[in-house]
Amino acid sequence: MPLTQLELQDGVAWITLDDGKVNAMSSAMLAEITARLEAAEKASHVTVIRGRDGIFSAGFDMPTLSAGRDAAVAMVRDGARLVERLLAYPHPVITACTGHAFPMGAFLMLAADVRVGVEGPYKIGMNETAIGLTVPKFALALAHARLSRPGFVQIAAGDLFSPTRARELGYLDHVVAASQLDARVREEVERVSALDSPSFTATKQRMNAEPLRAIAQAIEEELAEAA
């Protein structure tokens, strides 16, 4: 059973994450998203990644994290590679946060160009330390580039935030009522579609060059430590 869906429509690639549960970022889910991006890059000018109702993603797959060092390291490495892929992606990427977004779900959003979320009793953020995990170095490099200073310094406390507070800290750009999400995302699609594509791509490459260098170094360091 597919964990994601890809719909191509009028130059826009709509990638929906839906494993029927909480969209855990297992190695299989990460590989499928990467494959969807490969197809989207060839066939579209804008890509939208959205979750299922009530949840964008609950983060890395906990059973895999508990399955032993090799499986856990491979999954986290795959997550880091997906972040790199999004930061280097030549076209605009919009994420539609449909509910909760825990660590890897938050990383996925932070790597996008535009982030839209829904109002509601949802939690967003990086809560690794609250569940006995250390935040990966690649995630800290990404957070340093994307979050506000208050958002970054609160990572160690393991807090999760409401969508409104998450916007203030840099996890989201826009927060709307659930009934308005589709319309707002389409507005953003139209806005970025009107940009000059070569200028956008060149500017994005310049903006993300330093985060990509920092993340590549972080991946190398963590793989060396794991070895």
Protein Blocks (a to p, Z undefined) as FASTA:
>chain_A
ZZbdcddeehiacddddehinopacfklmmmmmmmmmmmmmmmcbdcddddehiabgcja
fklmmnojklmmmmmmmmmmmmmmmmmpmbdcddddfbdcdfklmmmmmmpmbdcddedj
ddedjfklmnopacdfklmmmmmmmmcfklmmmmmnopacdfklmmmnopambdcdfklm
mmmmmmmmmmmmmpcfklmmmmmmmmmmmmmmmmmmmmmmmmmmmZZ
